[in-house]
């Protein structure tokens, strides 16, 4: 049970008071009108039953308002990394995905307005997620299996980025927002804006953003190659995007369509393929003079259709539909030409019917379809072309029985990846129970099954971003002699991954004290993960089957000047367990002073041998002191990251570190009509050298050093 924090769709000058839940004695007139009682509770849009996070037996967090603006970063992983239970893959700040309770990749579903993000970020940590948080209204985080709604790809959790490109209701004439920010550690410059307006029975929307940053600074350190540096080479970012949408509103609902374009160019650190700081000279001269090595050039076109019809027939409260089409391309550019290209064309359809109570049970039934054509060709096309088709049906139910609110659900899927077929089944049962006033208990049990991703099943080749040679579940290593190994088709069948997850949560909310505490235990059979084999790719030989899976020029170590080859990792299946907790809360001393704190922990290991799973984040403990003045707010915080000593085979221990952060927000009275705010932020004030255990580039790309940011945002 994790708090929604009851974040605020209030004017920006008022938002800060939502945390203290009282009016400020000497604030301006607008602030005096804002009290705990008028705080808005946000609905979770990813659920057809329109629950709030506090009404869900599954742990959910919603981030919106000023909290989202303050946490917003270039990557989704970095934006959410301060949330309890959420860490990041941290691919040098250019591409970073959320890690939920130690799980990432294909187990964490990334959504844009309830539909899959449509990129290839789930297959590799160097592939950016095709979402943008600077124009988002809220982000919803489902911890633990969310397969009932979103299928087997959500066995670890769901992150849904919600924006207003398709409006559900009138905006009251017009409204808009703007934001601009700069920082020192990477010379980042960014701006975003959005505008929505009513016209008769329609609502029109437009938003756009632009971001550009250079290589980022770090405390001086020596990398794996023995080089001393204070900057991460080839970590620049150049990103931009825009969305336009229109909705038609009628008495019983709405129907809308939107189009979005996203473009990103970013360096790929630690991925130089043996080049000595060579780069496309034309690109370096015109774009990023400090760039060296290959860079990614990614774009996505996205069309989305969404609608709802309230009470279309007797017995049905609402019929809703979501459809999305994405056309995506990611190229890795070397020496002025694409060396590897990844493409994805995807269609997705969701239809849901919310029905009146049946036998006292209120619920929703739905059908979910997704088809995905992915292709990769070039030097690092380590996964062959694949077509994935998914069909799913689900039913969610809810009923109040005495003081307990029970929530049930079940789902059946049919998944086809090329010629392989799987039928995952998922189910859950949970309840919420208000023990006394201001205290609520929740519990949830879920059984979820997951089919392997195309990458986990079919990979067979060099993956330079992770500095490994990957073999999917379809392949096995056969030892010819002491120094020679043969890659051949695996004879054993691939099993569905089966998760049984328990969550217990406690939520406390009083005038001065707020706390959310969740403990979880996840027992997974046939868990799929990449295990280091101790074999070097220089010792590999391929049979004809392996050669047919790739292009003739793919995966040559000689082309990349890796004389010593790469470590071979083989996807395997083992029974594992993951358990831990998430804790967050705050205490209000008075109308001005407040102390916040959080902590999280996850332990992940195989059940037979007790060996740790790879790249599991360490325990964290953080605290923050806040002061609210008349028209300003200040924050000073410290977060300690424990050392990670429980490591997998061929992993190294990661030292602990502590980060000091501070922030000052000012709400100028002269700009109160714009609900404007100016903020100054200082991160890693002590310039701590911080290595991220969950990162594939842990030893070569630490977190940013001391960084100062300034920004200006407002509404109109």
C-alpha positions in Angstrom: 0.0 0.0 0.0 1.8 3.1 -1.2 0.5 6.6 -1.0 -1.0 8.6 -3.8 0.3 11.6 -1.8 -2.9 13.3 -2.9 -1.0 15.4 -5.3 -2.5 18.5 -6.6 -4.1 19.7 -9.8 -4.1 23.1 -8.2 -2.4 26.3 -9.4 1.4 26.0 -9.0 1.5 28.7 -6.3 -0.8 26.6 -4.2 0.7 23.1 -4.8 3.3 23.2 -2.1 0.7 23.5 0.7 -0.7 20.1 -0.1 2.1 18.4 1.7 1.5 20.2 5.0 -2.3 19.9 4.6 -3.0 23.2 6.4 -3.2 26.8 5.3 -0.2 29.0 6.0 -0.8 31.8 8.4 0.8 34.7 6.5 0.5 33.4 2.9 -1.2 35.5 0.3 -5.0 35.2 -0.2 -4.8 32.3 -2.7 -2.7 30.2 -0.3 -5.0 30.9 2.6 -7.9 29.4 0.6 -6.1 26.1 0.2 -6.6 23.6 3.0 -6.4 19.9 3.5 -10.1 19.5 2.8 -9.9 20.7 -0.8 -6.9 18.6 -1.8 -7.8 16.7 -4.9 -7.5 12.9 -5.0 -6.3 11.7 -8.4 -7.9 8.8 -10.2 -5.7 6.0 -11.7 -6.4 6.2 -15.4 -4.8 2.8 -16.1 -7.6 1.1 -14.2 -11.1 0.7 -15.8 -12.7 0.8 -12.4 -11.3 4.4 -11.8 -9.9 3.7 -8.4 -7.6 6.0 -6.5 -4.3 4.6 -5.4 -5.6 4.4 -1.8 -8.6 2.4 -3.0 -6.4 -0.3 -4.6 -5.2 -3.4 -2.8 -2.2 -3.4 -5.2 0.6 -0.9 -4.3 0.2 2.1 -6.6 1.8 5.5 -6.6 0.6 8.6 -8.6 3.0 11.5 -9.2 1.6 14.7 -10.5 1.6 18.5 -10.0 4.7 20.2 -8.6 6.1 16.8 -7.4 6.3 15.6 -11.1 7.8 18.9 -12.3 10.5 18.8 -9.6 11.5 15.2 -10.3 11.3 15.5 -14.1 14.5 14.5 -15.9 15.5 13.5 -19.4 14.9 9.8 -18.8 11.9 8.1 -17.3 14.2 6.1 -15.0 15.9 9.1 -13.5 12.5 10.9 -13.1 11.2 8.1 -10.9 14.4 7.0 -9.2 13.6 8.8 -5.9 10.4 6.9 -5.4 10.4 4.0 -2.9 10.9 0.7 -4.6 11.9 2.3 -7.9 15.5 2.4 -9.1 17.0 3.0 -12.5 19.2 1.2 -15.0 21.3 4.4 -15.5 22.9 4.0 -18.9 25.0 7.1 -18.4 21.9 9.3 -18.2 21.2 9.1 -21.9 18.9 6.1 -21.6 17.5 5.0 -18.2 14.6 2.7 -17.5 12.7 2.2 -14.2 13.6 -0.9 -12.1 10.6 -1.9 -10.0 11.5 -4.0 -6.9 14.7 -5.3 -8.6 12.9 -6.2 -11.9 13.3 -4.3 -15.2 13.5 -5.0 -19.0 10.6 -7.0 -20.4 9.0 -7.5 -16.9 8.2 -3.8 -16.5 5.6 -2.5 -18.9 6.0 1.2 -20.0 2.8 2.8 -21.2 1.8 6.1 -22.8 -1.8 6.9 -21.9 -2.6 3.2 -21.2 -0.9 1.8 -24.3 2.5 0.3 -24.8 5.3 2.8 -25.5 6.0 1.0 -28.8 9.8 1.1 -28.7 12.6 -1.5 -28.2 13.7 -0.2 -24.8 12.7 -3.4 -23.1 15.4 -5.3 -24.9 18.5 -3.3 -24.1 19.5 -0.7 -21.6 21.1 1.6 -24.2 17.7 2.0 -26.0 15.8 5.1 -24.9 12.1 4.9 -23.8 9.8 6.7 -26.3 8.0 8.8 -23.7 8.4 12.4 -22.4 7.7 13.4 -18.9 8.0 17.2 -19.3 4.6 17.4 -21.0 2.9 14.7 -18.8 0.1 15.4 -16.3 0.8 12.4 -14.1 2.7 9.2 -13.9 1.2 6.0 -12.4 3.4 3.3 -11.0 2.0 -0.2 -10.3 4.4 -2.2 -8.1 4.3 -6.0 -8.5 2.4 -8.0 -11.2 -0.1 -5.9 -13.2 -0.7 -8.7 -15.7 -4.5 -8.6 -15.3 -4.7 -5.4 -17.3 -1.6 -5.4 -19.4 -0.6 -9.0 -20.0 2.4 -11.1 -19.3 4.9 -8.3 -20.1 3.8 -6.6 -16.8 4.8 -9.4 -14.4 7.1 -6.9 -12.5 5.1 -3.7 -12.7 3.7 -1.0 -14.9 4.6 2.7 -15.4 2.0 4.7 -17.2 2.8 8.2 -18.5 -0.4 10.2 -18.8 -0.8 13.5 -20.8 -3.7 15.5 -22.1 -3.3 15.0 -25.9 -6.8 13.5 -26.0 -9.1 15.4 -23.6 -11.9 13.7 -21.8 -13.8 16.8 -20.8 -13.8 20.6 -21.5 -10.9 22.6 -20.2 -13.1 25.6 -19.4 -12.1 27.9 -22.3 -8.4 27.4 -22.5 -5.4 26.5 -20.4 -1.7 26.0 -20.9 1.7 25.5 -19.3 5.3 26.4 -19.9 8.6 25.4 -18.4 12.3 26.2 -19.1 15.4 24.9 -17.2 19.2 24.9 -17.3 21.8 23.0 -15.4 25.6 23.1 -15.0 26.8 19.5 -14.9 25.8 18.8 -18.5 25.1 22.3 -19.8 21.5 21.2 -20.3 19.0 23.6 -21.9 15.4 22.6 -22.2 11.9 24.0 -22.6 8.4 22.7 -22.9 4.9 24.1 -23.4 1.4 22.9 -23.9 -2.0 24.4 -24.8 -5.6 23.1 -24.7 -8.7 25.0 -25.9 -12.4 24.4 -26.2 -14.1 25.1 -29.5 -17.8 24.3 -29.5 -18.0 20.5 -28.9 -14.3 19.9 -29.4 -11.1 20.3 -27.4 -7.8 20.9 -29.2 -4.4 20.2 -27.7 -0.8 20.9 -28.6 2.4 20.4 -26.7 6.1 20.3 -27.6 9.5 20.1 -25.9 13.1 20.6 -26.8 16.2 19.5 -24.8 19.9 19.6 -25.5 22.8 18.7 -23.2 26.5 18.1 -23.5 28.7 15.4 -21.9 28.1 15.4 -18.2 30.6 16.1 -15.4 31.5 13.6 -12.7 34.0 13.6 -9.8 37.4 12.7 -11.0 37.8 8.9 -11.2 39.7 6.1 -13.0 37.6 4.0 -15.4 38.0 0.3 -16.3 40.6 1.1 -19.0 42.8 2.9 -16.5 41.9 6.4 -17.8 41.4 9.3 -15.4 38.5 11.5 -16.3 36.0 14.0 -14.9 33.5 13.8 -17.7 31.6 11.0 -19.4 32.5 11.1 -23.0 29.8 10.7 -25.6 26.9 11.3 -23.1 25.3 14.2 -25.0 21.5 14.4 -25.6 19.6 16.2 -28.3 15.8 15.5 -28.1 12.6 17.1 -29.3 9.0 16.2 -29.8 5.5 17.4 -30.4 1.9 16.1 -30.0 -1.4 17.4 -31.4 -4.8 16.0 -30.6 -8.5 16.8 -30.9 -11.4 15.4 -28.9 -15.1 15.5 -29.8 -17.3 15.7 -26.6 -20.9 14.6 -26.5 -23.5 14.1 -23.8 -22.5 10.5 -23.0 -18.8 10.6 -23.6 -16.0 11.6 -25.9 -13.9 10.4 -28.9 -10.5 11.7 -29.9 -7.4 11.2 -32.0 -3.8 12.4 -31.6 -0.5 12.3 -33.5 2.9 12.5 -31.9 6.4 12.7 -33.2 9.5 12.1 -31.0 13.1 12.4 -32.0 16.3 11.8 -30.1 20.0 11.7 -30.8 22.3 10.7 -28.0 25.7 9.4 -27.4 26.4 5.7 -26.5 29.1 5.8 -23.8 31.4 2.9 -23.4 30.6 1.6 -26.9 33.4 2.8 -29.1 34.1 -0.5 -30.9 37.8 0.1 -30.8 37.7 3.5 -32.4 40.1 6.0 -30.8 37.7 8.8 -30.1 36.6 8.8 -33.8 33.2 10.1 -34.6 31.2 11.4 -37.5 33.1 14.6 -38.0 30.2 16.4 -39.7 27.9 15.6 -36.9 30.4 16.5 -34.3 31.1 19.9 -35.9 27.5 20.8 -36.4 25.9 19.3 -33.3 28.1 18.1 -30.4 31.8 19.1 -30.6 32.7 17.0 -27.5 31.0 13.8 -28.9 33.2 10.8 -29.5 32.2 7.4 -30.6 28.9 6.0 -31.9 25.6 7.7 -31.2 21.9 6.7 -31.5 19.4 8.4 -33.8 15.9 7.5 -32.8 12.5 8.6 -34.0 8.9 7.5 -33.4 5.6 8.4 -35.0 2.6 7.6 -32.8 -1.2 7.7 -33.6 -3.6 7.2 -30.8 -7.4 6.9 -30.7 -9.4 7.0 -27.5 -13.0 7.2 -26.6 -15.7 6.3 -24.0 -19.5 6.0 -24.1 -21.3 6.2 -20.8 -24.3 3.9 -20.3 -24.5 2.8 -23.9 -27.0 0.0 -23.1 -28.8 -1.3 -20.0 -26.3 -3.0 -17.6 -23.2 -1.3 -19.0 -22.0 1.8 -17.2 -19.2 2.6 -19.7 -17.7 1.3 -22.9 -14.2 2.5 -23.6 -11.7 2.0 -26.4 -8.0 2.7 -26.9 -6.1 2.1 -30.1 -2.5 2.9 -30.9 -0.2 2.6 -33.9 3.5 3.3 -33.6 6.2 3.4 -36.2 9.7 3.4 -34.6 13.3 3.3 -35.7 16.5 3.3 -33.7 19.9 3.5 -35.6 23.4 3.4 -34.2 25.6 5.7 -36.2 29.3 5.0 -36.7 31.6 6.7 -39.2 28.7 8.7 -40.7 26.6 5.7 -41.5 24.2 3.4 -39.7 26.0 0.3 -38.3 22.8 -1.2 -36.8 19.2 -0.5 -37.3 16.2 -1.5 -35.1 12.7 -1.1 -36.2 9.3 -1.7 -34.6 5.8 -1.4 -36.1 3.1 -2.0 -33.6 -0.7 -2.0 -33.4 -2.5 -2.2 -30.1 -6.2 -2.3 -29.2 -8.0 -2.3 -25.8 -11.7 -2.5 -25.4 -13.3 -2.4 -21.9 -16.9 -2.7 -20.6 -17.6 -1.6 -17.1 -20.8 -3.3 -15.9 -23.3 -2.7 -13.1 -23.1 -5.0 -10.1 -23.7 -8.7 -10.7 -24.5 -10.4 -7.5 -23.1 -7.4 -5.7 -19.8 -7.4 -7.6 -19.1 -4.3 -9.7 -16.6 -5.0 -12.5 -15.1 -4.6 -15.9 -14.4 -7.1 -18.7 -12.0 -6.4 -21.5 -10.2 -7.6 -24.6 -6.6 -6.7 -25.4 -4.8 -7.2 -28.7 -1.2 -6.4 -29.7 0.8 -7.2 -32.8 4.4 -6.2 -33.0 6.9 -6.6 -35.9 10.5 -6.0 -34.8 13.5 -6.2 -37.0 17.2 -5.6 -36.6 20.0 -5.6 -39.1 23.6 -4.6 -39.2 26.7 -5.3 -37.0 24.8 -5.7 -33.7 21.6 -7.3 -34.8 22.0 -9.9 -32.1 18.2 -10.8 -32.3 16.6 -11.9 -35.6 13.4 -10.4 -36.9 10.4 -11.4 -34.9 6.6 -11.1 -35.0 4.7 -11.1 -31.8 0.9 -11.5 -31.6 -0.9 -11.3 -28.3 -4.6 -11.7 -27.5 -6.0 -11.4 -24.0 -9.3 -11.3 -22.1 -9.7 -10.2 -18.5 -12.4 -9.6 -15.9 -11.9 -7.4 -12.8 -14.4 -7.4 -9.9 -14.9 -5.3 -6.7 -17.3 -5.6 -3.8 -17.7 -4.1 -0.3 -18.4 -6.7 2.3 -18.8 -5.2 5.7 -15.6 -3.1 6.2 -13.6 -5.0 3.6 -13.4 -3.9 0.0 -12.5 -7.1 -2.0 -10.9 -7.0 -5.4 -10.7 -10.0 -7.7 -9.4 -10.5 -11.3 -8.4 -13.0 -13.9 -6.9 -13.0 -17.3 -6.0 -15.5 -20.1 -3.6 -14.7 -22.9 -2.5 -16.2 -26.1 1.0 -15.2 -27.1 2.8 -16.2 -30.4 6.4 -15.3 -31.1 7.3 -16.4 -34.6 6.4 -20.2 -34.4 6.4 -20.4 -30.6 3.1 -20.3 -28.7 2.3 -19.7 -25.0 -0.8 -19.3 -23.0 -0.1 -17.3 -19.8 -2.8 -17.2 -17.1 -3.0 -14.6 -14.3 -5.3 -14.1 -11.3 -5.4 -12.0 -8.2 -7.3 -11.4 -5.0 -6.9 -8.6 -2.5 -8.7 -6.3 -0.1 -8.5 -3.0 1.7 -9.6 -2.6 5.3 -10.0 0.7 7.2 -8.8 -0.4 10.7 -9.6 2.9 12.5 -9.9 6.5 11.4 -6.8 7.5 9.5 -5.4 3.9 9.3 -5.9 1.4 6.4 -4.6 -2.1 5.9 -4.3 -3.7 2.4 -3.3 -7.1 1.2 -3.0 -8.6 -2.3 -2.1 -12.0 -3.7 -1.4 -12.4 -7.4 -0.5 -15.3 -9.6 1.1 -14.2 -12.9 2.6 -16.0 -15.9 4.9 -14.5 -18.5 6.0 -15.7 -21.9 9.7 -14.9 -22.8 10.4 -11.9 -24.9 11.7 -12.2 -28.4 15.2 -11.1 -27.2 15.2 -13.6 -24.3 14.2 -16.4 -26.7 16.1 -15.7 -29.9 19.2 -13.6 -29.0 22.4 -14.9 -30.6 25.2 -12.4 -31.0 27.4 -9.7 -29.7 25.7 -7.0 -27.6 28.3 -4.2 -27.3 26.2 -2.0 -25.1 26.3 -4.6 -22.3 29.8 -5.8 -23.4 28.5 -9.4 -23.7 27.7 -12.0 -26.3 24.1 -13.1 -25.7 22.5 -16.5 -26.2 18.8 -16.8 -25.9 16.8 -19.7 -24.5 16.6 -21.2 -28.0 20.3 -21.9 -28.0 22.8 -23.8 -25.9 26.6 -24.1 -25.5 28.2 -27.4 -26.3 31.9 -27.8 -25.3 34.1 -29.2 -28.1 37.3 -29.1 -26.2 39.1 -27.1 -23.5 39.0 -23.9 -25.5 36.3 -24.4 -28.1 32.6 -24.2 -27.7 29.8 -24.8 -30.2 26.4 -22.9 -30.3 23.5 -25.2 -31.1 19.7 -25.3 -30.8 18.6 -26.0 -27.3 16.7 -29.3 -26.9 14.8 -28.5 -23.7 11.5 -26.7 -24.0 11.1 -23.1 -22.7 8.7 -22.8 -19.8 6.4 -19.9 -18.8 7.7 -17.8 -16.0 5.3 -18.2 -13.0 5.1 -15.6 -10.2 3.3 -15.8 -6.9 3.4 -12.4 -5.2 2.2 -11.3 -1.8 1.8 -7.6 -0.7 0.9 -6.3 2.7 0.5 -2.6 3.2 -0.3 -0.1 6.0 -1.4 3.4 5.4 -1.6 6.0 8.2 -2.8 9.6 7.7 -3.4 12.0 10.5 -3.2 15.8 10.8 0.6 15.7 11.5 1.8 12.3 10.4 1.6 10.3 7.2 3.1 6.9 6.5 3.0 4.2 3.8 4.6 0.9 4.4 4.6 -2.2 2.1 6.3 -5.5 2.5 6.3 -8.0 -0.4 7.4 -11.6 -1.1 7.6 -12.8 -4.8 8.2 -16.5 -5.5 9.0 -17.0 -9.2 9.3 -20.4 -10.9 11.4 -20.7 -14.1 12.6 -17.1 -13.8 14.5 -16.1 -17.0 17.8 -14.2 -16.6 21.1 -13.9 -18.4 23.8 -15.9 -16.6 27.5 -15.5 -17.2 28.9 -18.8 -18.5 32.6 -18.1 -18.0 33.1 -18.6 -21.8 34.6 -16.0 -24.1 33.1 -15.3 -27.5 36.5 -15.7 -29.1 36.1 -19.4 -28.4 32.7 -19.8 -30.0 31.9 -21.7 -33.2 28.5 -21.6 -34.9 26.6 -24.2 -36.8 24.5 -23.4 -39.8 21.4 -22.9 -37.7 23.1 -20.1 -35.8 24.4 -18.5 -39.0 20.9 -18.4 -40.5 19.6 -16.3 -37.7 21.7 -13.3 -38.7 23.1 -11.4 -41.6 26.5 -12.3 -43.0 28.3 -9.3 -41.6 26.7 -9.3 -38.1 28.4 -9.9 -34.8 32.0 -10.0 -36.0 34.2 -9.3 -33.1 37.0 -8.5 -35.5 34.9 -5.6 -36.9 34.7 -4.1 -33.5 38.4 -4.7 -32.6 37.6 -6.8 -29.5 40.7 -9.0 -29.7 39.9 -10.6 -26.4 36.2 -11.3 -27.3 33.2 -10.7 -25.1 31.8 -12.5 -22.0 29.2 -15.0 -23.1 25.9 -14.8 -21.2 23.2 -17.5 -21.7 19.6 -17.0 -20.8 18.6 -19.7 -18.3 15.6 -20.5 -16.2 15.8 -21.0 -12.4 13.4 -20.8 -9.4 14.0 -17.6 -7.5 12.6 -15.5 -4.7 12.5 -11.7 -4.2 11.4 -10.0 -1.0 11.7 -6.6 0.6 9.9 -3.4 1.7 9.0 0.2 0.8 8.5 2.8 3.4 7.7 6.5 3.1 6.2 9.2 5.2 6.4 12.7 6.8 5.8 14.5 10.0 4.5 18.1 10.2 6.0 20.0 13.2 3.9 23.1 12.5 2.5 25.1 9.7 6.0 25.7 8.3 8.3 22.8 9.2 8.1 19.3 7.9 10.3 16.2 7.9 10.1 13.6 5.2 11.7 10.2 5.0 11.8 7.0 2.9 13.6 3.7 2.7 13.5 0.6 0.4 15.1 -2.8 0.2 14.9 -5.8 -2.2 16.7 -9.2 -1.8 16.7 -11.4 -4.9 18.3 -14.9 -5.0 17.9 -18.3 -6.5 15.9 -20.8 -4.3 18.3 -23.7 -4.8 21.7 -22.2 -4.3 20.9 -18.9 -2.7 23.0 -17.1 -5.3 22.2 -13.4 -5.7 20.6 -12.3 -9.0 22.5 -9.8 -11.1 22.2 -6.0 -10.9 19.9 -5.8 -7.8 19.8 -2.3 -6.3 21.1 -1.9 -2.7 19.1 -0.7 0.3 18.4 3.1 0.5 17.5 5.4 3.4 16.7 9.1 2.8 15.4 12.1 4.7 14.4 15.7 3.8 13.7 18.8 5.9 11.2 21.2 4.3 10.3 24.8 5.3 7.3 26.6 3.8 7.4 30.4 3.9 4.9 33.0 2.7 5.6 32.6 -1.0 8.6 30.4 -1.0 9.7 26.8 0.0 13.1 25.3 0.8 14.2 21.7 1.0 17.4 20.0 2.2 17.8 16.3 1.9 20.3 13.4 2.3 20.0 9.9 0.8 22.3 7.0 1.7 22.8 4.1 -0.7 24.2 1.0 1.0 27.0 -0.9 -0.5 25.8 -3.9 -2.5 27.8 -7.0 -1.3 25.3 -9.6 -2.4 26.4 -10.1 -6.0 26.0 -12.6 -8.8 28.8 -14.6 -10.5 31.3 -12.3 -12.1 29.7 -9.2 -10.5 31.8 -6.9 -8.3 30.8 -5.3 -5.1 29.6 -1.7 -5.3 30.5 0.8 -2.6 27.9 2.8 -0.7 27.6 6.5 -1.0 25.5 9.4 0.2 24.0 12.3 -1.8 23.1 15.8 -0.4 20.4 17.7 -2.4 18.8 21.1 -1.8 16.1 23.1 -3.5 14.5 26.6 -3.2 11.1 27.4 -4.8 9.9 31.0 -5.1 6.3 31.9 -6.1 6.5 35.6 -7.1 3.3 37.5 -6.0 3.5 39.7 -9.0 3.1 36.7 -11.3 0.3 35.0 -9.2 -2.1 35.2 -12.1 0.3 32.9 -14.0 0.8 30.6 -11.0 4.4 31.0 -11.8 7.4 29.6 -9.8 11.1 30.0 -10.0 13.2 27.1 -8.6 16.9 26.7 -7.8 18.1 23.1 -7.3 21.4 21.7 -6.1 22.2 18.0 -6.6 25.1 16.0 -5.1 26.3 19.1 -3.3 29.4 17.3 -1.9 30.4 16.1 -5.3 30.3 12.4 -4.2 31.5 9.7 -6.6 28.5 7.4 -6.9 28.5 4.2 -8.9 25.1 2.6 -9.7 25.1 -1.2 -9.1 22.2 -1.8 -11.5 24.0 -0.2 -14.4 25.8 -2.1 -17.1 28.2 0.8 -17.2 28.7 0.8 -13.5 32.5 1.3 -13.5 32.7 3.7 -16.5 29.7 6.0 -16.0 28.9 7.0 -12.4 26.2 9.4 -11.5 26.5 13.2 -12.2 28.8 15.2 -10.0 27.8 18.5 -8.3 25.0 20.0 -10.4 23.1 23.3 -10.1 19.8 23.9 -11.9 17.5 26.9 -12.4 14.1 26.8 -13.9 11.0 28.9 -14.5 7.5 27.4 -15.0 3.9 28.6 -15.0 0.4 28.3 -16.3 -1.9 30.4 -18.4 
